[in-house]
Amino acid sequence: MSTKNFSLRIDDELLFKLYIIADNNNRSVNGQILHLIKIYISQYEKANGTIKSCSI
């Protein structure tokens, strides 16, 4: 599996809070964002069915 880069616009307060949460979970901010995305996708697929994989 390859990884892709993309930009994210986020306000200072949200980023600060994300740094605190990531630090408390012993993750980088990038790792914390990936963790949250995986949780959201898992919840979405439980409610709506599996999303078919594709290559971008």
CHARMM-style PDB file with segment names, atoms N, HN, CA, C and O in Angstrom:
ATOM      1  N   MET     1       0.854  -1.176   0.000  1.00  0.00      PROA
ATOM      2  CA  MET     1       0.000   0.000   0.000  1.00  0.00      PROA
ATOM      3  C   MET     1       0.897   1.236   0.000  1.00  0.00      PROA
ATOM      4  O   MET     1       1.805   1.355   0.823  1.00  0.00      PROA
ATOM      5  N   SER     2       0.637   2.139  -0.918  1.00  0.00      PROA
ATOM      6  HN  SER     2      -0.101   2.042  -1.587  1.00  0.00      PROA
ATOM      7  CA  SER     2       1.410   3.377  -0.956  1.00  0.00      PROA
ATOM      8  C   SER     2       0.717   4.439  -0.112  1.00  0.00      PROA
ATOM      9  O   SER     2      -0.471   4.339   0.195  1.00  0.00      PROA
ATOM     10  N   THR     3       1.472   5.433   0.245  1.00  0.00      PROA
ATOM     11  HN  THR     3       2.437   5.514  -0.005  1.00  0.00      PROA
ATOM     12  CA  THR     3       0.906   6.548   1.005  1.00  0.00      PROA
ATOM     13  C   THR     3       0.918   7.792   0.139  1.00  0.00      PROA
ATOM     14  O   THR     3       1.778   7.953  -0.727  1.00  0.00      PROA
ATOM     15  N   LYS     4      -0.039   8.664   0.377  1.00  0.00      PROA
ATOM     16  HN  LYS     4      -0.738   8.533   1.080  1.00  0.00      PROA
ATOM     17  CA  LYS     4      -0.179   9.917  -0.365  1.00  0.00      PROA
ATOM     18  C   LYS     4      -0.064  11.087   0.604  1.00  0.00      PROA
ATOM     19  O   LYS     4      -0.410  10.964   1.779  1.00  0.00      PROA
ATOM     20  N   ASN     5       0.409  12.192   0.121  1.00  0.00      PROA
ATOM     21  HN  ASN     5       0.690  12.292  -0.834  1.00  0.00      PROA
ATOM     22  CA  ASN     5       0.467  13.421   0.905  1.00  0.00      PROA
ATOM     23  C   ASN     5      -0.634  14.361   0.448  1.00  0.00      PROA
ATOM     24  O   ASN     5      -0.968  14.416  -0.735  1.00  0.00      PROA
ATOM     25  N   PHE     6      -1.200  15.107   1.404  1.00  0.00      PROA
ATOM     26  HN  PHE     6      -0.929  15.063   2.366  1.00  0.00      PROA
ATOM     27  CA  PHE     6      -2.143  16.164   1.053  1.00  0.00      PROA
ATOM     28  C   PHE     6      -2.092  17.232   2.135  1.00  0.00      PROA
ATOM     29  O   PHE     6      -1.682  16.971   3.266  1.00  0.00      PROA
ATOM     30  N   SER     7      -2.510  18.427   1.774  1.00  0.00      PROA
ATOM     31  HN  SER     7      -2.843  18.639   0.856  1.00  0.00      PROA
ATOM     32  CA  SER     7      -2.500  19.544   2.721  1.00  0.00      PROA
ATOM     33  C   SER     7      -3.800  19.585   3.493  1.00  0.00      PROA
ATOM     34  O   SER     7      -4.852  19.198   2.985  1.00  0.00      PROA
ATOM     35  N   LEU     8      -3.722  20.054   4.721  1.00  0.00      PROA
ATOM     36  HN  LEU     8      -2.867  20.369   5.134  1.00  0.00      PROA
ATOM     37  CA  LEU     8      -4.887  20.200   5.571  1.00  0.00      PROA
ATOM     38  C   LEU     8      -4.873  21.594   6.162  1.00  0.00      PROA
ATOM     39  O   LEU     8      -3.884  21.999   6.775  1.00  0.00      PROA
ATOM     40  N   ARG     9      -5.939  22.321   5.989  1.00  0.00      PROA
ATOM     41  HN  ARG     9      -6.742  21.992   5.492  1.00  0.00      PROA
ATOM     42  CA  ARG     9      -6.061  23.641   6.614  1.00  0.00      PROA
ATOM     43  C   ARG     9      -6.783  23.465   7.939  1.00  0.00      PROA
ATOM     44  O   ARG     9      -7.863  22.877   7.997  1.00  0.00      PROA
ATOM     45  N   ILE    10      -6.173  23.984   9.007  1.00  0.00      PROA
ATOM     46  HN  ILE    10      -5.296  24.461   8.960  1.00  0.00      PROA
ATOM     47  CA  ILE    10      -6.737  23.816  10.341  1.00  0.00      PROA
ATOM     48  C   ILE    10      -6.414  25.061  11.151  1.00  0.00      PROA
ATOM     49  O   ILE    10      -5.310  25.599  11.063  1.00  0.00      PROA
ATOM     50  N   ASP    11      -7.375  25.514  11.938  1.00  0.00      PROA
ATOM     51  HN  ASP    11      -8.272  25.077  12.009  1.00  0.00      PROA
ATOM     52  CA  ASP    11      -7.111  26.722  12.720  1.00  0.00      PROA
ATOM     53  C   ASP    11      -6.206  26.405  13.908  1.00  0.00      PROA
ATOM     54  O   ASP    11      -6.075  25.252  14.319  1.00  0.00      PROA
ATOM     55  N   ASP    12      -5.594  27.442  14.445  1.00  0.00      PROA
ATOM     56  HN  ASP    12      -5.701  28.379  14.112  1.00  0.00      PROA
ATOM     57  CA  ASP    12      -4.594  27.291  15.505  1.00  0.00      PROA
ATOM     58  C   ASP    12      -5.122  26.550  16.731  1.00  0.00      PROA
ATOM     59  O   ASP    12      -4.428  25.695  17.281  1.00  0.00      PROA
ATOM     60  N   GLU    13      -6.335  26.867  17.161  1.00  0.00      PROA
ATOM     61  HN  GLU    13      -6.898  27.561  16.714  1.00  0.00      PROA
ATOM     62  CA  GLU    13      -6.875  26.251  18.375  1.00  0.00      PROA
ATOM     63  C   GLU    13      -7.091  24.742  18.185  1.00  0.00      PROA
ATOM     64  O   GLU    13      -6.747  23.946  19.058  1.00  0.00      PROA
ATOM     65  N   LEU    14      -7.660  24.359  17.044  1.00  0.00      PROA
ATOM     66  HN  LEU    14      -7.940  25.006  16.334  1.00  0.00      PROA
ATOM     67  CA  LEU    14      -7.861  22.931  16.784  1.00  0.00      PROA
ATOM     68  C   LEU    14      -6.534  22.194  16.702  1.00  0.00      PROA
ATOM     69  O   LEU    14      -6.405  21.084  17.220  1.00  0.00      PROA
ATOM     70  N   LEU    15      -5.549  22.803  16.056  1.00  0.00      PROA
ATOM     71  HN  LEU    15      -5.654  23.705  15.635  1.00  0.00      PROA
ATOM     72  CA  LEU    15      -4.246  22.160  15.938  1.00  0.00      PROA
ATOM     73  C   LEU    15      -3.593  22.005  17.307  1.00  0.00      PROA
ATOM     74  O   LEU    15      -3.018  20.959  17.604  1.00  0.00      PROA
ATOM     75  N   PHE    16      -3.677  23.025  18.130  1.00  0.00      PROA
ATOM     76  HN  PHE    16      -4.144  23.875  17.889  1.00  0.00      PROA
ATOM     77  CA  PHE    16      -3.121  22.946  19.479  1.00  0.00      PROA
ATOM     78  C   PHE    16      -3.762  21.795  20.254  1.00  0.00      PROA
ATOM     79  O   PHE    16      -3.061  21.005  20.886  1.00  0.00      PROA
ATOM     80  N   LYS    17      -5.085  21.700  20.206  1.00  0.00      PROA
ATOM     81  HN  LYS    17      -5.654  22.342  19.692  1.00  0.00      PROA
ATOM     82  CA  LYS    17      -5.789  20.632  20.914  1.00  0.00      PROA
ATOM     83  C   LYS    17      -5.429  19.265  20.345  1.00  0.00      PROA
ATOM     84  O   LYS    17      -5.323  18.287  21.086  1.00  0.00      PROA
ATOM     85  N   LEU    18      -5.242  19.198  19.039  1.00  0.00      PROA
ATOM     86  HN  LEU    18      -5.328  19.992  18.437  1.00  0.00      PROA
ATOM     87  CA  LEU    18      -4.848  17.935  18.412  1.00  0.00      PROA
ATOM     88  C   LEU    18      -3.458  17.515  18.874  1.00  0.00      PROA
ATOM     89  O   LEU    18      -3.218  16.332  19.111  1.00  0.00      PROA
ATOM     90  N   TYR    19      -2.542  18.470  19.004  1.00  0.00      PROA
ATOM     91  HN  TYR    19      -2.737  19.432  18.811  1.00  0.00      PROA
ATOM     92  CA  TYR    19      -1.210  18.162  19.535  1.00  0.00      PROA
ATOM     93  C   TYR    19      -1.307  17.591  20.947  1.00  0.00      PROA
ATOM     94  O   TYR    19      -0.605  16.633  21.271  1.00  0.00      PROA
ATOM     95  N   ILE    20      -2.164  18.164  21.792  1.00  0.00      PROA
ATOM     96  HN  ILE    20      -2.734  18.942  21.528  1.00  0.00      PROA
ATOM     97  CA  ILE    20      -2.329  17.682  23.164  1.00  0.00      PROA
ATOM     98  C   ILE    20      -2.876  16.249  23.162  1.00  0.00      PROA
ATOM     99  O   ILE    20      -2.360  15.383  23.867  1.00  0.00      PROA
ATOM    100  N   ILE    21      -3.917  16.008  22.369  1.00  0.00      PROA
ATOM    101  HN  ILE    21      -4.337  16.712  21.796  1.00  0.00      PROA
ATOM    102  CA  ILE    21      -4.518  14.680  22.305  1.00  0.00      PROA
ATOM    103  C   ILE    21      -3.515  13.662  21.777  1.00  0.00      PROA
ATOM    104  O   ILE    21      -3.392  12.568  22.328  1.00  0.00      PROA
ATOM    105  N   ALA    22      -2.795  14.015  20.710  1.00  0.00      PROA
ATOM    106  HN  ALA    22      -2.895  14.903  20.262  1.00  0.00      PROA
ATOM    107  CA  ALA    22      -1.804  13.101  20.138  1.00  0.00      PROA
ATOM    108  C   ALA    22      -0.718  12.786  21.161  1.00  0.00      PROA
ATOM    109  O   ALA    22      -0.318  11.631  21.309  1.00  0.00      PROA
ATOM    110  N   ASP    23      -0.247  13.799  21.857  1.00  0.00      PROA
ATOM    111  HN  ASP    23      -0.572  14.737  21.737  1.00  0.00      PROA
ATOM    112  CA  ASP    23       0.787  13.593  22.869  1.00  0.00      PROA
ATOM    113  C   ASP    23       0.288  12.675  23.984  1.00  0.00      PROA
ATOM    114  O   ASP    23       1.020  11.794  24.435  1.00  0.00      PROA
ATOM    115  N   ASN    24      -0.937  12.874  24.425  1.00  0.00      PROA
ATOM    116  HN  ASN    24      -1.532  13.589  24.059  1.00  0.00      PROA
ATOM    117  CA  ASN    24      -1.510  12.024  25.472  1.00  0.00      PROA
ATOM    118  C   ASN    24      -1.676  10.576  25.030  1.00  0.00      PROA
ATOM    119  O   ASN    24      -1.713   9.667  25.860  1.00  0.00      PROA
ATOM    120  N   ASN    25      -1.775  10.364  23.723  1.00  0.00      PROA
ATOM    121  HN  ASN    25      -1.745  11.101  23.049  1.00  0.00      PROA
ATOM    122  CA  ASN    25      -1.913   9.017  23.170  1.00  0.00      PROA
ATOM    123  C   ASN    25      -0.595   8.477  22.611  1.00  0.00      PROA
ATOM    124  O   ASN    25      -0.571   7.457  21.922  1.00  0.00      PROA
ATOM    125  N   ASN    26       0.503   9.182  22.921  1.00  0.00      PROA
ATOM    126  HN  ASN    26       0.483  10.011  23.480  1.00  0.00      PROA
ATOM    127  CA  ASN    26       1.836   8.772  22.441  1.00  0.00      PROA
ATOM    128  C   ASN    26       1.881   8.600  20.925  1.00  0.00      PROA
ATOM    129  O   ASN    26       2.465   7.646  20.410  1.00  0.00      PROA
ATOM    130  N   ARG    27       1.250   9.544  20.221  1.00  0.00      PROA
ATOM    131  HN  ARG    27       0.775  10.318  20.640  1.00  0.00      PROA
ATOM    132  CA  ARG    27       1.239   9.527  18.761  1.00  0.00      PROA
ATOM    133  C   ARG    27       1.718  10.881  18.251  1.00  0.00      PROA
ATOM    134  O   ARG    27       1.681  11.887  18.959  1.00  0.00      PROA
ATOM    135  N   SER    28       2.167  10.874  17.003  1.00  0.00      PROA
ATOM    136  HN  SER    28       2.198  10.057  16.427  1.00  0.00      PROA
ATOM    137  CA  SER    28       2.391  12.130  16.299  1.00  0.00      PROA
ATOM    138  C   SER    28       1.022  12.681  15.905  1.00  0.00      PROA
ATOM    139  O   SER    28       0.021  11.967  15.967  1.00  0.00      PROA
ATOM    140  N   VAL    29       0.981  13.929  15.507  1.00  0.00      PROA
ATOM    141  HN  VAL    29       1.794  14.508  15.456  1.00  0.00      PROA
ATOM    142  CA  VAL    29      -0.290  14.492  15.035  1.00  0.00      PROA
ATOM    143  C   VAL    29      -0.748  13.728  13.793  1.00  0.00      PROA
ATOM    144  O   VAL    29      -1.934  13.431  13.649  1.00  0.00      PROA
ATOM    145  N   ASN    30       0.182  13.412  12.903  1.00  0.00      PROA
ATOM    146  HN  ASN    30       1.145  13.653  13.020  1.00  0.00      PROA
ATOM    147  CA  ASN    30      -0.174  12.632  11.719  1.00  0.00      PROA
ATOM    148  C   ASN    30      -0.751  11.274  12.119  1.00  0.00      PROA
ATOM    149  O   ASN    30      -1.769  10.843  11.577  1.00  0.00      PROA
ATOM    150  N   GLY    31      -0.104  10.611  13.057  1.00  0.00      PROA
ATOM    151  HN  GLY    31       0.723  10.961  13.497  1.00  0.00      PROA
ATOM    152  CA  GLY    31      -0.592   9.320  13.527  1.00  0.00      PROA
ATOM    153  C   GLY    31      -1.960   9.425  14.169  1.00  0.00      PROA
ATOM    154  O   GLY    31      -2.801   8.542  13.998  1.00  0.00      PROA
ATOM    155  N   GLN    32      -2.189  10.506  14.911  1.00  0.00      PROA
ATOM    156  HN  GLN    32      -1.507  11.223  15.049  1.00  0.00      PROA
ATOM    157  CA  GLN    32      -3.490  10.706  15.552  1.00  0.00      PROA
ATOM    158  C   GLN    32      -4.581  10.936  14.510  1.00  0.00      PROA
ATOM    159  O   GLN    32      -5.681  10.396  14.631  1.00  0.00      PROA
ATOM    160  N   ILE    33      -4.281  11.728  13.500  1.00  0.00      PROA
ATOM    161  HN  ILE    33      -3.388  12.166  13.402  1.00  0.00      PROA
ATOM    162  CA  ILE    33      -5.256  11.970  12.428  1.00  0.00      PROA
ATOM    163  C   ILE    33      -5.589  10.665  11.716  1.00  0.00      PROA
ATOM    164  O   ILE    33      -6.760  10.386  11.458  1.00  0.00      PROA
ATOM    165  N   LEU    34      -4.574   9.859  11.395  1.00  0.00      PROA
ATOM    166  HN  LEU    34      -3.622  10.085  11.605  1.00  0.00      PROA
ATOM    167  CA  LEU    34      -4.819   8.570  10.738  1.00  0.00      PROA
ATOM    168  C   LEU    34      -5.671   7.665  11.620  1.00  0.00      PROA
ATOM    169  O   LEU    34      -6.581   6.996  11.130  1.00  0.00      PROA
ATOM    170  N   HSD    35      -5.382   7.641  12.916  1.00  0.00      PROA
ATOM    171  HN  HSD    35      -4.643   8.184  13.314  1.00  0.00      PROA
ATOM    172  CA  HSD    35      -6.160   6.838  13.857  1.00  0.00      PROA
ATOM    173  C   HSD    35      -7.629   7.273  13.848  1.00  0.00      PROA
ATOM    174  O   HSD    35      -8.525   6.431  13.792  1.00  0.00      PROA
ATOM    175  N   LEU    36      -7.872   8.563  13.903  1.00  0.00      PROA
ATOM    176  HN  LEU    36      -7.144   9.247  13.949  1.00  0.00      PROA
ATOM    177  CA  LEU    36      -9.241   9.076  13.908  1.00  0.00      PROA
ATOM    178  C   LEU    36      -9.965   8.773  12.598  1.00  0.00      PROA
ATOM    179  O   LEU    36     -11.148   8.432  12.597  1.00  0.00      PROA
ATOM    180  N   ILE    37      -9.251   8.897  11.493  1.00  0.00      PROA
ATOM    181  HN  ILE    37      -8.290   9.174  11.493  1.00  0.00      PROA
ATOM    182  CA  ILE    37      -9.852   8.584  10.191  1.00  0.00      PROA
ATOM    183  C   ILE    37     -10.249   7.105  10.127  1.00  0.00      PROA
ATOM    184  O   ILE    37     -11.334   6.770   9.651  1.00  0.00      PROA
ATOM    185  N   LYS    38      -9.363   6.223  10.609  1.00  0.00      PROA
ATOM    186  HN  LYS    38      -8.482   6.495  10.996  1.00  0.00      PROA
ATOM    187  CA  LYS    38      -9.669   4.791  10.605  1.00  0.00      PROA
ATOM    188  C   LYS    38     -10.881   4.473  11.467  1.00  0.00      PROA
ATOM    189  O   LYS    38     -11.710   3.648  11.085  1.00  0.00      PROA
ATOM    190  N   ILE    39     -10.995   5.115  12.621  1.00  0.00      PROA
ATOM    191  HN  ILE    39     -10.322   5.786  12.931  1.00  0.00      PROA
ATOM    192  CA  ILE    39     -12.173   4.918  13.484  1.00  0.00      PROA
ATOM    193  C   ILE    39     -13.432   5.378  12.760  1.00  0.00      PROA
ATOM    194  O   ILE    39     -14.437   4.668  12.757  1.00  0.00      PROA
ATOM    195  N   TYR    40     -13.388   6.552  12.149  1.00  0.00      PROA
ATOM    196  HN  TYR    40     -12.571   7.129  12.151  1.00  0.00      PROA
ATOM    197  CA  TYR    40     -14.555   7.089  11.448  1.00  0.00      PROA
ATOM    198  C   TYR    40     -14.969   6.166  10.299  1.00  0.00      PROA
ATOM    199  O   TYR    40     -16.155   5.882  10.129  1.00  0.00      PROA
ATOM    200  N   ILE    41     -13.993   5.697   9.509  1.00  0.00      PROA
ATOM    201  HN  ILE    41     -13.030   5.929   9.647  1.00  0.00      PROA
ATOM    202  CA  ILE    41     -14.312   4.815   8.390  1.00  0.00      PROA
ATOM    203  C   ILE    41     -14.920   3.508   8.889  1.00  0.00      PROA
ATOM    204  O   ILE    41     -15.875   3.003   8.299  1.00  0.00      PROA
ATOM    205  N   SER    42     -14.376   2.962   9.961  1.00  0.00      PROA
ATOM    206  HN  SER    42     -13.600   3.372  10.440  1.00  0.00      PROA
ATOM    207  CA  SER    42     -14.920   1.729  10.529  1.00  0.00      PROA
ATOM    208  C   SER    42     -16.370   1.915  10.963  1.00  0.00      PROA
ATOM    209  O   SER    42     -17.216   1.065  10.688  1.00  0.00      PROA
ATOM    210  N   GLN    43     -16.655   3.020  11.635  1.00  0.00      PROA
ATOM    211  HN  GLN    43     -15.968   3.711  11.858  1.00  0.00      PROA
ATOM    212  CA  GLN    43     -18.025   3.310  12.070  1.00  0.00      PROA
ATOM    213  C   GLN    43     -18.945   3.501  10.864  1.00  0.00      PROA
ATOM    214  O   GLN    43     -20.075   3.013  10.860  1.00  0.00      PROA
ATOM    215  N   TYR    44     -18.466   4.202   9.855  1.00  0.00      PROA
ATOM    216  HN  TYR    44     -17.548   4.598   9.859  1.00  0.00      PROA
ATOM    217  CA  TYR    44     -19.254   4.434   8.648  1.00  0.00      PROA
ATOM    218  C   TYR    44     -19.587   3.111   7.962  1.00  0.00      PROA
ATOM    219  O   TYR    44     -20.728   2.882   7.562  1.00  0.00      PROA
ATOM    220  N   GLU    45     -18.573   2.235   7.828  1.00  0.00      PROA
ATOM    221  HN  GLU    45     -17.646   2.421   8.153  1.00  0.00      PROA
ATOM    222  CA  GLU    45     -18.802   0.965   7.150  1.00  0.00      PROA
ATOM    223  C   GLU    45     -19.722   0.049   7.943  1.00  0.00      PROA
ATOM    224  O   GLU    45     -20.474  -0.722   7.347  1.00  0.00      PROA
ATOM    225  N   LYS    46     -19.684   0.111   9.256  1.00  0.00      PROA
ATOM    226  HN  LYS    46     -19.074   0.738   9.740  1.00  0.00      PROA
ATOM    227  CA  LYS    46     -20.622  -0.683  10.059  1.00  0.00      PROA
ATOM    228  C   LYS    46     -22.056  -0.250   9.801  1.00  0.00      PROA
ATOM    229  O   LYS    46     -22.963  -1.081   9.770  1.00  0.00      PROA
ATOM    230  N   ALA    47     -22.262   1.047   9.616  1.00  0.00      PROA
ATOM    231  HN  ALA    47     -21.525   1.722   9.641  1.00  0.00      PROA
ATOM    232  CA  ALA    47     -23.605   1.579   9.404  1.00  0.00      PROA
ATOM    233  C   ALA    47     -24.046   1.486   7.941  1.00  0.00      PROA
ATOM    234  O   ALA    47     -25.241   1.377   7.667  1.00  0.00      PROA
ATOM    235  N   ASN    48     -23.098   1.528   6.997  1.00  0.00      PROA
ATOM    236  HN  ASN    48     -22.127   1.617   7.220  1.00  0.00      PROA
ATOM    237  CA  ASN    48     -23.459   1.661   5.588  1.00  0.00      PROA
ATOM    238  C   ASN    48     -22.910   0.591   4.676  1.00  0.00      PROA
ATOM    239  O   ASN    48     -23.177   0.619   3.474  1.00  0.00      PROA
ATOM    240  N   GLY    49     -22.156  -0.347   5.200  1.00  0.00      PROA
ATOM    241  HN  GLY    49     -21.939  -0.370   6.176  1.00  0.00      PROA
ATOM    242  CA  GLY    49     -21.554  -1.387   4.372  1.00  0.00      PROA
ATOM    243  C   GLY    49     -20.130  -1.028   3.977  1.00  0.00      PROA
ATOM    244  O   GLY    49     -19.721   0.133   4.001  1.00  0.00      PROA
ATOM    245  N   THR    50     -19.407  -2.050   3.620  1.00  0.00      PROA
ATOM    246  HN  THR    50     -19.740  -2.993   3.600  1.00  0.00      PROA
ATOM    247  CA  THR    50     -18.000  -1.883   3.267  1.00  0.00      PROA
ATOM    248  C   THR    50     -17.844  -1.027   2.025  1.00  0.00      PROA
ATOM    249  O   THR    50     -18.577  -1.177   1.047  1.00  0.00      PROA
ATOM    250  N   ILE    51     -16.877  -0.129   2.084  1.00  0.00      PROA
ATOM    251  HN  ILE    51     -16.282  -0.007   2.878  1.00  0.00      PROA
ATOM    252  CA  ILE    51     -16.540   0.701   0.932  1.00  0.00      PROA
ATOM    253  C   ILE    51     -15.573  -0.093   0.064  1.00  0.00      PROA
ATOM    254  O   ILE    51     -14.562  -0.601   0.547  1.00  0.00      PROA
ATOM    255  N   LYS    52     -15.889  -0.193  -1.201  1.00  0.00      PROA
ATOM    256  HN  LYS    52     -16.711   0.220  -1.594  1.00  0.00      PROA
ATOM    257  CA  LYS    52     -15.055  -0.930  -2.129  1.00  0.00      PROA
ATOM    258  C   LYS    52     -13.716  -0.200  -2.297  1.00  0.00      PROA
ATOM    259  O   LYS    52     -13.686   1.013  -2.504  1.00  0.00      PROA
ATOM    260  N   SER    53     -12.617  -0.945  -2.205  1.00  0.00      PROA
ATOM    261  HN  SER    53     -12.641  -1.930  -2.036  1.00  0.00      PROA
ATOM    262  CA  SER    53     -11.284  -0.366  -2.348  1.00  0.00      PROA
ATOM    263  C   SER    53     -11.009  -0.019  -3.810  1.00  0.00      PROA
ATOM    264  O   SER    53     -11.508  -0.666  -4.731  1.00  0.00      PROA
ATOM    265  N   CYS    54     -10.212   1.004  -3.985  1.00  0.00      PROA
ATOM    266  HN  CYS    54      -9.806   1.530  -3.237  1.00  0.00      PROA
ATOM    267  CA  CYS    54      -9.749   1.373  -5.317  1.00  0.00      PROA
ATOM    268  C   CYS    54      -8.375   2.009  -5.172  1.00  0.00      PROA
ATOM    269  O   CYS    54      -7.993   2.418  -4.076  1.00  0.00      PROA
ATOM    270  N   SER    55      -7.644   2.095  -6.249  1.00  0.00      PROA
ATOM    271  HN  SER    55      -7.955   1.762  -7.139  1.00  0.00      PROA
ATOM    272  CA  SER    55      -6.349   2.760  -6.213  1.00  0.00      PROA
ATOM    273  C   SER    55      -6.512   4.184  -6.730  1.00  0.00      PROA
ATOM    274  O   SER    55      -7.212   4.437  -7.710  1.00  0.00      PROA
ATOM    275  N   ILE    56      -5.856   5.088  -6.054  1.00  0.00      PROA
ATOM    276  HN  ILE    56      -5.287   4.883  -5.257  1.00  0.00      PROA
ATOM    277  CA  ILE    56      -5.941   6.517  -6.459  1.00  0.00      PROA
ATOM    278  C   ILE    56      -4.670   6.896  -7.168  1.00  0.00      PROA
ATOM    279  OT1 ILE    56      -4.519   8.041  -7.595  1.00  0.00      PROA
TER     280      ILE     56
END
